[in-house]
Amino acid sequence: MNILILGAGQVGYSVASNLASEANDITLVDTSAEQLDEIRSRLDIQTVHGHASHPDVLMQAGVADADMLIAVTNSDETNMVACQVAHSLFHTPTKIARVRAQEYLKYTDLFQKDSVPIDVLISPEQIVSSYIQRLIEYPGALQVLDFAGGKAQLVGMKAYHDGPLVGHELRTLRDHMPGIDCRVAAIYRHGAGIVPKGDRVIEADDDVFFIAARKDIRRVMAEIRKLDKNSRHIMLAGGGNIGARLAASLEQKHQVKIIERNPERARTLSHELNKSIVLLGDSADETLLLEENVDQMDVFCALTNDDEANILSAMLAKRMGASKVMSIINRSAYVDLIESQGVIDVAISPEQITIGALLTHVRRGDVVAVHSLRRGAAEAIEAVAHGDSNTSRVVGRSVENVQLPEGATIGAIVRGDEVIMGHHDVVIQAGDHVIIFLLDKKKLPAVEKLFQVSVTFI
């Protein structure tokens, strides 16, 4: 596939590095020649220096032959104009754009072929806000991912000593929860992935990823560790786009305090939010946190654009007694360091969350959802099975007879409104949404190929 990526920032670079290893022809456009030189030294891709929305630059980058354009520059306007130019002059088949400003996003009719022709609209702030909200709804979870429109969920959490299932083999899971079906998709122990076979034993401090129907998630979580109490008191550090979105969505059911250091922004928030308490100040001010009872907070989220400030305020809140602290961290090196030290409960990488949404629209074989796990080392995907036993490698075959690559497991199958666990004797039918966990994302092309329908398959 010929893919043109506009913008060599964190997201643009990450998308390019993900796709370059999968037999795609990638061209990256940016106004920074220095940044392009650095990326070219790391990746085997083409680069073009210039303004991403200029027709001549797009032509030089090969937009006329591109199957897909991904516009992820830092400018909403540049992204939108680039899609318009690619559509009007070059008839590019698929155009994906990152648009951040709520002033654009609230007018959904704007993004149509006869106005601003964007096929897929990506809003990082909206994606990240929804991601954090799911973590708050499930206390104790490290990651919560939706599949098949939320009918099934994949949850990652750390196993503690007091968990009923800790010290037991996976095959005993059904005995612990009669009437509830779930499946452990993967176990990570000391950073290494373990394929979840029936005789595997869950140990304390393992990171366990399991999949179940949405209605059964809390019951399964209780088997892995003692559940934390429901979060009621929330403190958000940073009133930017993510902080404001999150406060607005949480304030109906939670008591929310939001700290913003910019006076003008704080005033705006106080008018936009209905029930949230807006505080003017520095989230790393120990006196302010003490006065606002940070020790009584069920969740503290650091959401500013400054990694160092987020880490510092989250560590301070944790030391002062906040039950659970989460922090947005953009630099991948910081994420690894913070998670390995355990100084923050959940480190959130907007880059990896956004990339998952982008990659969903790039994958082959009718893959409808892609989620990065373990900071991009693993992936969970949702693919739709099409065809019949003659044209498909999966339809009409039981789970145990599907030729998955090593390290890949079928976690669940969503058939209509029914969530079926991927047990060995379950037969896949046409139209099923199959949820697959890959310990090694390099195996993804092999999985995509499984779900591609051929004229005849023998």
C-alpha positions in Angstrom: 0.0 0.0 0.0 1.3 3.5 -0.9 0.7 5.7 2.2 1.5 9.4 2.4 1.9 10.8 6.0 1.8 14.5 6.6 3.6 15.6 9.7 6.7 14.2 11.3 5.8 14.8 14.9 5.4 12.0 17.5 2.2 10.6 16.0 3.5 10.9 12.4 6.8 9.2 13.2 5.1 6.4 15.2 2.6 5.7 12.4 5.5 5.6 9.9 7.6 3.3 12.0 4.6 0.9 12.6 3.7 0.8 8.9 7.2 0.8 7.4 7.8 -2.7 8.8 4.7 -4.1 7.1 5.6 -4.0 3.4 4.1 -0.6 2.8 5.6 2.2 0.7 5.7 5.2 3.1 6.4 8.9 2.3 6.7 11.4 5.1 6.2 15.2 4.6 7.3 17.9 7.0 8.6 21.4 7.1 11.5 20.5 9.3 14.4 19.2 7.2 16.4 18.3 10.3 13.6 16.2 11.7 13.2 14.4 8.4 16.9 13.6 8.2 16.8 12.1 11.6 13.8 10.0 10.8 15.3 8.8 7.5 18.4 7.6 9.4 16.1 5.4 11.5 13.5 4.2 9.0 13.6 3.0 5.4 11.1 5.5 4.0 10.9 8.4 1.6 10.8 12.0 2.9 9.8 15.3 1.3 10.6 18.7 2.8 7.8 21.3 2.4 4.4 22.5 3.5 2.0 19.6 3.7 -1.0 21.3 2.1 0.8 22.8 -0.9 -0.2 20.9 -4.2 3.4 21.0 -5.5 4.7 19.4 -2.3 2.0 16.7 -2.4 2.7 16.0 -6.0 6.4 15.6 -5.2 5.5 13.2 -2.4 3.6 11.0 -4.9 0.0 11.8 -3.8 -1.2 10.9 -7.3 -0.3 7.3 -6.7 -1.2 7.2 -2.9 -3.8 4.8 -1.7 -4.1 6.7 1.6 -3.2 10.1 3.0 -2.8 10.5 6.8 -2.6 14.2 7.8 -1.3 14.5 11.4 0.5 17.8 11.4 0.1 20.1 14.4 -2.3 22.4 12.4 -5.9 21.4 12.0 -6.2 23.8 9.1 -3.2 22.3 7.3 -4.7 18.8 7.8 -8.1 19.8 6.4 -6.7 21.7 3.4 -4.3 18.9 2.6 -7.3 16.5 2.4 -9.2 18.9 0.3 -6.3 19.3 -2.2 -5.7 15.5 -2.3 -9.4 15.0 -3.0 -10.0 17.7 -5.6 -6.8 17.5 -7.6 -5.6 13.9 -7.1 -8.7 11.9 -6.2 -6.9 10.1 -3.3 -9.1 7.2 -2.2 -8.8 7.4 1.6 -8.0 10.5 3.6 -7.5 10.5 7.4 -7.0 13.7 9.3 -6.3 14.7 12.9 -8.5 17.5 14.0 -8.3 18.8 17.6 -10.4 22.0 17.9 -13.8 21.4 19.3 -15.0 24.4 17.3 -14.6 22.2 14.2 -15.6 18.9 15.7 -19.0 20.0 16.9 -20.1 20.5 13.3 -20.2 16.9 12.0 -21.8 17.9 8.7 -18.7 19.9 7.8 -16.7 16.7 7.1 -18.4 15.5 4.0 -17.2 14.9 0.4 -19.0 18.0 -0.8 -17.5 20.2 1.9 -14.3 19.1 3.7 -13.6 15.6 2.2 -12.2 13.7 5.2 -13.0 10.0 5.2 -11.8 9.4 8.8 -11.6 12.0 11.5 -9.2 11.5 14.4 -9.6 13.5 17.6 -6.8 12.6 20.0 -8.3 14.5 22.9 -11.6 12.7 22.5 -9.9 9.3 22.2 -7.7 9.9 25.3 -10.5 11.3 27.4 -12.7 8.2 26.7 -9.7 6.0 27.5 -9.1 7.7 30.9 -12.8 7.6 31.7 -12.9 3.8 31.3 -10.0 3.5 33.7 -11.9 5.5 36.3 -15.0 3.4 35.8 -13.0 0.3 36.5 -10.9 0.9 39.6 -7.7 -1.2 39.6 -7.6 -1.6 35.8 -4.4 -0.7 34.0 -6.0 -0.7 30.5 -9.6 -1.1 29.4 -10.4 -1.5 25.7 -13.8 -1.8 23.9 -14.5 -4.3 21.1 -17.6 -4.8 18.9 -19.1 -1.5 20.0 -18.4 -2.1 23.7 -20.2 -5.6 23.8 -16.8 -7.1 24.8 -14.0 -5.6 26.8 -10.3 -6.4 27.2 -9.0 -5.4 30.7 -5.4 -5.4 31.9 -4.7 -5.4 35.7 -2.0 -6.4 38.1 -2.7 -9.5 40.1 -2.3 -9.1 43.9 -1.7 -11.7 46.6 -5.3 -11.5 47.9 -6.8 -12.4 44.5 -8.9 -15.6 44.5 -7.3 -16.8 41.2 -3.7 -16.1 42.2 -1.8 -19.3 42.6 -4.3 -21.3 40.6 -4.2 -22.7 37.1 -6.1 -20.8 34.4 -8.3 -23.9 33.7 -9.9 -23.4 37.1 -11.3 -20.0 36.2 -14.7 -21.4 35.3 -14.9 -23.2 38.7 -14.4 -19.9 40.5 -17.1 -18.2 38.5 -20.0 -20.5 37.6 -22.2 -19.1 34.9 -19.7 -16.5 33.8 -17.4 -17.1 30.8 -14.1 -15.2 30.2 -10.7 -15.9 28.8 -7.3 -14.8 29.8 -5.7 -13.4 26.6 -2.1 -12.9 27.9 0.0 -12.8 31.0 3.1 -10.6 31.5 5.6 -11.6 34.1 8.7 -9.4 34.7 8.0 -7.7 31.4 7.9 -11.0 29.3 4.8 -12.2 27.6 3.4 -15.7 28.5 1.0 -17.6 26.3 -2.1 -18.3 28.5 -2.4 -22.1 28.4 -4.7 -24.0 30.8 -1.9 -25.2 33.1 -0.4 -21.7 33.5 -0.5 -20.4 37.1 -1.2 -16.7 37.8 1.3 -15.3 40.2 1.2 -12.2 42.3 2.4 -9.0 40.4 1.6 -10.6 37.0 0.0 -8.2 34.5 -3.1 -10.2 33.4 -5.1 -9.3 30.3 -8.6 -10.9 30.1 -11.6 -10.6 27.9 -15.2 -10.9 28.8 -18.7 -9.6 28.0 -19.0 -6.0 29.3 -21.6 -7.0 32.0 -19.2 -9.6 33.5 -16.0 -7.5 33.7 -16.3 -6.5 37.3 -16.9 -10.0 38.5 -13.8 -11.3 36.6 -11.7 -8.4 38.0 -12.6 -9.5 41.5 -11.1 -13.0 40.8 -7.7 -11.5 40.0 -7.4 -9.0 42.9 -9.5 -7.4 45.6 -11.5 -4.7 43.9 -10.8 -1.1 44.8 -13.8 1.0 45.9 -15.7 2.9 43.2 -14.1 6.2 42.4 -16.1 9.2 43.6 -13.7 12.0 44.3 -11.6 13.0 41.2 -8.9 15.6 40.9 -7.6 16.7 37.5 -4.4 18.6 37.0 -4.6 20.6 33.8 -7.6 22.2 32.2 -6.7 21.9 28.5 -8.8 20.0 25.9 -8.4 16.6 27.6 -9.0 17.9 31.1 -12.0 19.9 30.1 -13.6 17.0 28.2 -12.9 14.6 31.1 -14.4 17.0 33.7 -17.5 17.5 31.6 -18.1 13.8 31.2 -17.3 12.9 34.8 -19.0 15.7 36.8 -22.6 14.2 36.6 -21.6 11.1 38.6 -18.4 12.2 40.4 -17.2 15.1 42.5 -14.6 16.7 40.3 -11.9 19.3 41.1 -9.8 20.6 38.2 -6.6 22.7 38.7 -5.6 25.2 36.0 -2.7 27.6 36.3 -3.7 30.0 33.5 -6.2 32.6 34.9 -8.0 33.1 31.6 -8.4 29.4 31.0 -9.6 28.9 34.5 -12.3 31.5 34.1 -13.4 29.8 30.8 -13.6 26.4 32.5 -15.7 27.8 35.4 -18.3 29.0 32.9 -18.2 25.9 30.7 -18.4 23.3 33.5 -21.6 22.9 35.5 -20.7 21.0 38.7 -16.9 20.8 38.7 -14.8 23.0 41.1 -12.2 25.0 39.2 -9.1 25.9 41.1 -6.5 28.5 40.0 -3.0 27.3 40.9 -0.1 25.0 40.3 -0.9 21.3 40.5 2.6 20.7 42.0 1.9 23.2 44.9 2.0 21.0 48.0 0.0 23.6 50.0 -2.8 23.8 47.4 -3.0 20.0 47.3 -3.1 19.8 51.1 -5.9 22.5 51.3 -8.0 20.7 48.6 -7.7 17.4 50.5 -5.7 15.4 47.9 -5.4 12.6 50.4 -9.2 12.0 50.1 -9.1 11.7 46.3 -9.9 8.3 44.8 -8.2 9.3 41.5 -5.6 12.1 40.6 -5.0 12.6 36.9 -2.1 14.8 35.6 -3.2 16.0 32.2 -1.0 18.9 31.2 1.2 19.1 28.1 4.4 19.1 30.2 5.6 15.5 31.0 7.9 16.7 33.8 5.1 18.7 35.5 2.7 15.7 35.2 5.2 13.3 36.7 6.0 15.6 39.5 2.4 16.4 40.5 1.3 12.8 40.2 4.2 11.6 42.4 3.4 14.4 44.9 -0.3 13.5 45.0 0.6 9.8 45.5 3.0 10.6 48.4 0.3 12.9 50.0 -2.3 10.1 50.0 -4.3 10.0 46.7 -5.5 6.4 46.2 -4.7 6.1 42.5 -2.7 8.4 40.4 -2.5 8.6 36.6 -0.4 10.7 34.3 -0.2 11.6 30.7 3.4 11.0 29.5 4.3 11.7 25.9 7.9 10.6 25.8 8.1 6.8 25.5 11.4 6.6 27.5 9.6 8.3 30.4 6.7 5.9 30.2 9.1 2.9 30.5 11.0 4.5 33.4 7.9 5.5 35.4 6.2 2.2 34.9 9.3 0.1 35.8 9.8 2.1 39.0 6.1 1.9 40.0 6.0 5.5 41.2 2.7 6.2 39.3 -0.2 3.7 39.0 -1.0 4.3 35.3 1.2 6.0 32.7 -1.0 7.1 29.8 0.6 7.5 26.3 -1.6 9.6 24.1 0.6 8.6 21.2 0.0 4.9 21.5 -3.8 5.4 22.1 -4.1 7.6 19.0 -2.0 5.3 16.9 -4.3 2.4 17.6 -7.2 4.5 16.2 -5.2 5.4 13.1 -4.0 1.9 12.4 -7.6 0.6 12.6 -8.2 2.3 9.2 -5.0 1.0 7.6 -5.1 -2.7 8.4 -6.1 -5.2 5.7 -8.5 -8.1 5.9 -11.4 -6.1 7.3 -9.7 -5.4 10.6 -12.1 -3.0 12.4 -10.2 -2.2 15.6 -6.6 -2.1 16.6 -5.3 -1.4 20.1 -1.7 -1.1 21.2 -0.8 -2.9 24.4 2.3 -2.9 26.5 3.5 0.4 25.0 3.2 -0.9 21.5 4.9 -4.2 21.9 1.7 -6.2 21.6 -1.6 -5.6 19.9 -5.2 -6.6 20.3 -7.3 -6.6 17.1 -10.9 -7.1 16.1 -11.4 -8.7 12.6 -14.6 -9.6 10.8 -14.8 -13.1 9.3 -16.2 -13.1 5.7 -16.8 -15.7 3.1 -17.3 -19.4 3.6 -15.2 -22.6 4.1 -14.0 -22.4 0.5 -13.0 -18.8 0.4 -11.9 -18.1 4.0 -9.2 -19.5 6.2 -11.3 -19.0 9.3 -15.0 -19.4 8.5 -16.3 -22.9 9.2 -13.3 -23.8 11.3 -13.0 -24.3 15.0 -10.7 -22.1 17.0 -8.2 -24.9 17.4 -8.0 -25.5 13.6 -7.3 -21.8 12.7 -3.6 -21.5 11.7 -2.7 -18.6 13.9 1.0 -17.5 14.1 3.0 -18.2 17.2 2.1 -16.0 20.1 -1.4 -15.2 18.8 -4.6 -16.3 20.6 -8.3 -15.9 19.8 -9.8 -14.3 23.0 -13.4 -14.0 22.0 -16.0 -14.0 19.2 -18.9 -11.5 19.1 -21.8 -12.9 17.2 -24.7 -10.4 17.0 -25.3 -9.5 20.7 -23.7 -12.7 22.0 -20.1 -12.7 23.3 -18.6 -16.2 23.0 -15.2 -17.0 24.5 -12.6 -18.4 22.1 -12.6 -22.0 23.4 -10.9 -24.6 21.2 -14.2 -26.1 19.9 -16.0 -22.9 19.0 -16.6 -22.8 15.2 -16.2 -19.4 13.5 -19.1 -18.2 11.3 -19.3 -15.6 8.6 -20.0 -12.2 10.1 -18.4 -13.0 13.5 -16.2 -10.3 15.1 -13.1 -12.2 16.1 -10.9 -10.6 18.9 -7.2 -11.7 18.7 -4.4 -10.9 21.0 -0.8 -10.8 19.6 2.2 -10.9 21.9 4.4 -9.9 19.0 2.8 -7.3 16.7 5.2 -8.3 13.9 2.9 -11.3 13.4 0.0 -9.0 12.5 0.4 -9.3 8.7 0.0 -13.1 9.0 -3.2 -12.6 11.0 -4.5 -10.0 8.5 -3.9 -12.6 5.7 -6.0 -15.1 7.5 -9.1 -12.8 7.3 -8.7 -11.9 3.7 -11.2 -13.6 1.4 -9.8 -15.3 -1.7 -11.7 -16.4 -4.8 -11.0 -20.0 -3.8 -9.1 -21.4 -0.9 -7.9 -25.0 -0.7 
